[in-house]
Amino acid sequence: MKQFKVLQVSWADMELHLRTIRTRVFIEEQSVSADLEWDGLDIDCIHLLVKKDDSYIATARLLRNGKIGRMAVIKSFRCCGVGSAMLKKILTIAHSMEMKTVNLNAQVGAISFYEKFGFLKEGVPFDDAGIPHVRMKKSL
């Protein structure tokens, strides 16, 4: 696969692209309700947007409290290192903000992905938007 760029962007500048990817992945593919997806927190988050050629293919966000979320990669670009590149960038940003820990709610099928980056499971699986998740945490 050709190279891609992981960009740190603002919601105000890139809302259309961020919404497009998340709508495609979460709302259309995974059947998450729009009311749950659009939680009103985006304006205050740090966002990543991945660009390949002239297309945007992935996104993620970091809340100021250290919660990582909304990691979404367009299906045809999964397993190409895009998610790993985004997570590395988020961890770098969190470290630069002097966060002591970061956490996330991982879809159960993605637990091993996050474990490769040192995240540890906390608690038992729970339902979030009809999808089994587990809370995970990493010390920085």
N, C-alpha and C positions, 0 to 999 in steps of 0.2 A: 504494500500500500504506500502511496506517496505520503509525504510529510503532511502533518497538520499542525496548527498553532493553537495553543491554549491561551486565551486572552482573558484578562480580568476586566470586566465591564460594569457599567452602572445600569440599573433597571431603567432609569429615565432615558438613557441613550439607546438601549438595545431591547426594550420590552417586547417588541414585535417578534424578534428572533427567538428570545427566551420562551415566550408564550407558544410559539409555533412548535418548537421541539417538545416541550412538556405536554402540550395538547396531543400531539401525535403519539408520544410514548405512554403517558399516564392515562389520559382520558380516552383516546381511541383504542389503543392496543390493550391496556390493562383494565379498562372500564372503571377508572376512578371517577367519581362525580366531580363536576366542575366546582361545585360548592366546597368540596374538600381540598381540591388542588389549589384554588386561589384563596389563600388564607389571610391575605392582607399584610403579610410580613415582608414581601419582596422588596419594597422600597428601601428598607433599612438593612438589606443583606449585601454581602459581597457576592458577586456573581462571576462565574466562569462561563465562557462560551468558546466552543472549539470550532475552528474554521479549517476547512479543507478545500483548496482551490477557491471557488466562488460560493461555496455552500457552508452553512452552519450545521454541524452534525451532532453536537452534544452540549449539555449544560449541567451546572451544579451550583449550589449556593452554600454560603457559610453565614450563619447568624452570628451576631456580635457576642452571644453567650457561648459560642463554641460548638453549636449544633450544625452538623453537616447534613444537607438534605437536597432533595430534588435532583439527584444525579440521574440524568437521562441521556442515553446514547441511542441515536437512530439505529434501528435493527441491523441494517446492512453494514454498520461500522462497529458492531460489537465483536469482541475477541480480536481486536486489532491494536490494543494498547491505549485506546482513547480514554477509557475509564481510569486506568492506572495513571496516565499522565495528568488527568484532572485531579485525582486524589493526591498525588504528589504535590501538585501546585497548591491545593487547599491546605495541606499540612505545612507547607512552606509559609504560606500567608499567616496561618494560625500561630506558627512559631514566631514570626516577625512581629505579631501583635502581642507577644508574650503570654499567650494562653497557656495554661498549665495542662489542660486536658481538652480533648474534643470528643464528641459523642455523635451517634447517629442511630436511626432505626433502620436496620437492614432487612430487606426482604430475605426470607429464610434461604432462598436459592442463591443468595449472594454472600452468605456468611463466610465461606472459604475465601472469597475475593478479599474481603476486609481483613480477615485473619492474616493474610499475607503481608499486610501493612502494620501488623501489631495490634489490631483492635481485639478486644476481649469481650465475649458475650457477658451480658448481665441479665439475670432473671430468666423468665420463661417466655416462649413465643406468645404473641398477642395479635389480635386482628387489627389491621389499620386499612381502611377503605376496602375491606373484603379480601385482603392479601395478608398471609401470615408474615409477621415481622419479629425481630428480636432486637433489643437495645444492645448497643456495643459502645465501648469506650476505649480511648487510647490516651495514655499519658505522653506528654511532649517533653 
